[in-house]
Amino acid sequence: MKIRKAVIPAAGLGTRVLPASKAMPKEMLSIVDKPAIQYIVEEAARSGIEDILIITSRGKTTVEDHFDRSPELEQRLLAAGKTELYEQMVAISSLANITYVRQKETRGLGHAILCARSFVGNEPFAVLYGDDVILGENPVCRQLCDAYDQYGLGVVGIKEVTPEQIKKYSSMKVEPLSGRQFKITDMVEKPATPEQAFSLYSILGRCVLPPQIFDILESIPYGVGGELQLTDAMKVLAQRETMIGVDFEGRRYDMGSKLGILQAIVEVGLSHPETGSAFREYLKGIAGTL
């Protein structure tokens, strides 16, 4: 079955990037000239996703405003002869059919995904974490959708991380399949000790899930941090029927961290047609003073 729907959880408070996220959603923090969440929506659209649900929370109406039409701005751009910029603004609202639902309590990623049950219905769907911008020629969401088409099993995007990082993420029990694909039979959320970790492969920002995940989420207890953990539900799925891990191609930026934001701005700025050349010279100039 073709993956037509995607869910973007974007209800977090962004405490790691305060005070920037005090009044502005962290998903709206800019990478050069586009907010982070636009890169995520564009990835979904390039992957063939038609319908997107963005899960928001109180104070995040600017996310909705960004993907809406802005007649006053558009009229002013046309009057000034800025046709190309006008077309870019209109295109933002045409990327996909985007709807929104509020997560009224921040009770974990699993709870956020449960808020999408009526939107998803009885079909598989992609999840693109709102903290993670992943850039590359082949959209990561498409890489995972292709694996779902191939195996008919839930799929997670994975990468190897450091022993220090694995304590903050999740750890996968993996067996090689072919190329960059792995069979996943178990996982653990935030292993406290090296002995609890299955491997250094962790889920980073993307997955494709079957609709059965909702029944699992409703049946499991709240876990780490008193939150309903999506990883705990995927653990049940992996143990029950196996999942697929894709060591995806693409450069990931953690937009929930100050360093991740800086890395994204620098690397995108270097490749941006309007800023690349001048920015490269600027960086060369200050590199010698470091």
C-alpha positions in Angstrom: 0.0 0.0 0.0 1.3 3.4 -1.0 2.2 5.6 2.0 0.0 8.7 1.6 -0.1 10.2 5.1 2.5 11.6 7.4 2.5 12.8 11.0 4.8 15.5 12.2 4.9 15.8 16.0 5.7 19.4 16.8 4.2 20.0 20.3 7.4 20.0 22.3 8.4 23.0 24.4 11.9 23.3 23.0 13.5 23.7 26.4 17.0 23.0 25.1 17.0 26.1 22.9 15.5 28.6 25.4 15.2 31.5 25.3 14.8 31.4 21.5 11.8 29.1 21.9 10.0 31.1 24.6 7.7 32.9 22.2 8.6 31.3 18.9 8.1 27.5 18.3 11.5 25.8 17.8 10.1 24.4 14.5 10.0 27.9 13.2 13.6 28.7 13.9 15.2 29.6 10.6 17.9 27.7 8.6 19.1 30.6 6.5 15.8 31.7 4.9 13.3 28.8 5.7 11.9 27.6 9.0 13.0 24.1 10.1 9.6 22.6 9.7 9.3 23.7 6.1 12.3 21.5 5.3 10.5 18.6 6.9 7.2 19.2 5.1 9.2 19.5 1.8 10.8 16.1 2.5 7.5 14.5 3.0 6.1 16.1 -0.2 9.1 14.9 -2.2 8.5 11.4 -0.8 5.0 11.2 -2.3 3.1 12.1 0.9 -0.2 13.8 0.1 -1.8 14.4 3.5 0.2 15.7 6.6 -1.0 16.1 10.1 1.1 18.5 12.3 0.6 17.9 16.0 1.0 21.3 17.7 0.4 22.7 21.2 -0.5 26.0 22.8 1.4 29.0 21.3 2.3 27.4 18.0 -0.2 29.1 15.7 2.7 30.6 13.7 3.3 27.1 12.3 -0.2 27.2 10.8 0.2 30.7 9.6 3.4 29.8 7.7 1.7 27.2 5.6 -1.4 29.3 4.9 -1.8 31.9 2.2 -1.0 35.5 2.9 -3.0 37.7 0.5 -1.6 41.0 1.8 2.0 39.9 1.4 1.4 38.3 -2.0 -0.4 41.4 -3.3 2.5 43.6 -2.2 5.1 41.3 -3.8 3.2 41.3 -7.1 2.9 45.1 -7.0 6.6 45.4 -6.5 7.3 43.1 -9.4 8.8 40.4 -7.3 7.1 37.6 -9.2 9.6 34.8 -8.3 9.3 35.6 -4.6 5.5 35.7 -4.9 5.5 32.2 -6.5 7.7 30.9 -3.7 5.3 32.1 -1.1 2.3 30.6 -2.9 4.1 27.3 -3.3 4.5 26.9 0.5 0.7 26.6 0.9 0.6 24.0 -1.9 3.2 21.5 -0.7 0.5 19.1 0.7 -2.9 18.9 2.4 -1.9 20.0 5.9 -4.1 19.7 8.9 -3.5 20.3 12.6 -4.4 18.9 15.9 -3.3 20.1 19.4 -1.7 17.8 21.9 -3.3 19.4 25.0 -0.8 17.8 27.4 2.8 17.0 26.6 2.8 13.4 27.7 5.4 12.0 25.3 5.9 11.1 21.7 3.7 8.1 21.9 0.8 10.2 23.3 1.3 12.6 20.4 1.1 9.8 17.9 -2.2 8.6 19.5 -3.6 12.1 18.7 -3.3 11.2 15.0 -5.4 8.0 15.2 -8.5 9.5 13.5 -6.4 11.2 10.8 -4.5 8.0 10.0 -7.3 5.5 10.0 -6.5 2.0 9.0 -3.4 2.5 6.8 0.4 2.8 7.3 1.8 6.2 7.8 5.1 8.0 8.1 6.3 9.9 11.1 8.8 12.8 10.7 10.0 14.1 14.1 9.7 17.9 14.3 13.2 18.2 15.9 15.0 16.5 13.0 15.8 18.2 9.7 17.5 15.6 7.4 18.8 16.9 4.0 20.0 14.9 1.0 19.3 14.0 -2.6 17.1 11.1 -1.8 14.5 12.1 0.9 14.8 9.9 4.0 11.0 9.5 4.2 11.1 8.0 0.7 13.9 5.6 1.6 11.7 4.3 4.5 8.6 4.2 2.4 10.4 2.1 -0.2 11.5 -0.3 2.5 7.9 -0.6 3.7 6.8 -1.4 0.1 9.5 -4.1 0.0 8.8 -5.8 3.3 5.4 -4.8 4.5 6.8 -4.2 8.0 7.2 -1.2 10.2 10.4 0.7 9.3 12.7 3.0 11.3 15.5 5.3 10.1 18.6 4.4 12.0 22.2 5.7 12.4 25.1 4.6 14.6 25.8 7.1 17.4 28.4 7.3 20.1 28.3 5.4 23.4 27.5 8.7 25.1 24.7 9.5 22.8 23.1 6.1 23.0 22.1 6.8 26.6 20.0 9.7 25.4 18.4 7.9 22.4 17.3 4.4 21.8 19.3 1.2 21.0 18.3 -1.3 18.3 18.9 -5.1 18.2 19.9 -5.4 14.6 20.7 -8.2 12.1 22.0 -7.3 8.6 19.6 -7.9 5.7 21.0 -6.3 2.6 22.9 -3.1 1.8 21.8 -0.5 4.3 18.9 -2.5 5.6 18.6 -4.4 8.9 16.2 -6.7 10.7 15.2 -5.3 14.1 13.9 -7.7 16.7 14.1 -5.6 19.9 15.0 -2.2 21.1 15.3 -0.2 24.4 14.7 3.5 25.1 17.6 5.4 26.7 19.7 2.5 28.0 21.2 3.5 31.4 24.3 1.3 31.1 26.4 -0.1 28.2 25.1 -3.6 29.1 21.5 -2.5 28.4 22.3 -1.3 24.9 21.8 -3.8 22.1 24.0 -1.8 19.7 25.0 1.8 18.8 22.2 2.0 16.2 19.5 4.4 17.2 16.3 5.7 15.7 16.9 9.2 14.4 13.9 11.2 13.4 12.0 9.0 10.9 9.8 5.9 10.9 6.9 4.3 8.9 4.4 2.5 11.1 1.5 0.2 10.5 -1.9 1.2 12.0 -1.5 -1.6 14.6 0.8 0.8 16.5 -2.3 2.6 17.9 -3.6 -0.5 19.7 -0.2 -1.1 21.1 0.1 2.4 22.4 -3.2 2.2 24.1 -2.2 -1.1 25.8 1.3 -0.2 27.2 2.1 1.7 30.4 3.8 5.1 30.5 7.5 4.7 30.6 10.7 6.8 30.9 10.0 10.2 32.3 6.4 9.4 33.0 5.7 9.7 29.3 4.1 7.4 26.8 7.1 6.3 24.7 6.7 5.5 21.0 9.9 3.4 21.3 8.2 1.2 23.8 5.3 0.6 21.4 7.8 -0.1 18.5 9.6 -2.5 20.8 6.4 -4.6 21.1 6.0 -4.4 17.3 9.6 -5.5 16.7 9.3 -8.4 19.1 5.9 -9.5 17.7 6.5 -9.3 13.9 10.0 -7.8 13.4 10.7 -4.3 12.0 13.1 -3.0 9.4 15.9 -0.5 10.0 17.3 1.6 7.2 20.7 3.2 7.8 19.5 6.2 5.8 21.5 8.4 3.5 21.3 12.1 4.5 22.7 14.7 6.8 20.7 15.1 10.1 20.5 18.2 12.1 19.1 18.2 15.7 17.0 21.4 15.7 16.2 20.9 19.3 19.8 21.7 20.3 21.8 24.9 19.9 24.8 23.2 18.3 22.5 21.4 15.8 20.9 24.7 14.8 24.3 26.3 14.2 25.5 23.3 12.2 22.4 23.5 10.0 22.8 27.2 9.4 26.5 26.9 8.5 26.2 23.9 6.2 23.0 25.1 4.4 24.4 28.6 4.2 27.5 27.3 2.4 25.4 25.6 -0.3 22.8 28.3 -0.6 22.9 30.0 -4.1 22.5 33.5 -2.6 24.9 33.2 0.4 27.3 30.4 -0.4 30.2 32.2 -2.0 30.3 35.2 0.3 29.7 33.1 3.4 32.6 30.8 2.5 34.9 33.7 2.2 33.7 35.0 5.5 34.3 31.7 7.2 37.8 31.5 5.7 38.5 34.9 7.1 37.5 34.1 10.7 38.9 30.5 10.7 42.4 31.9 11.1 41.5 33.6 14.3 40.1 30.5 16.0 
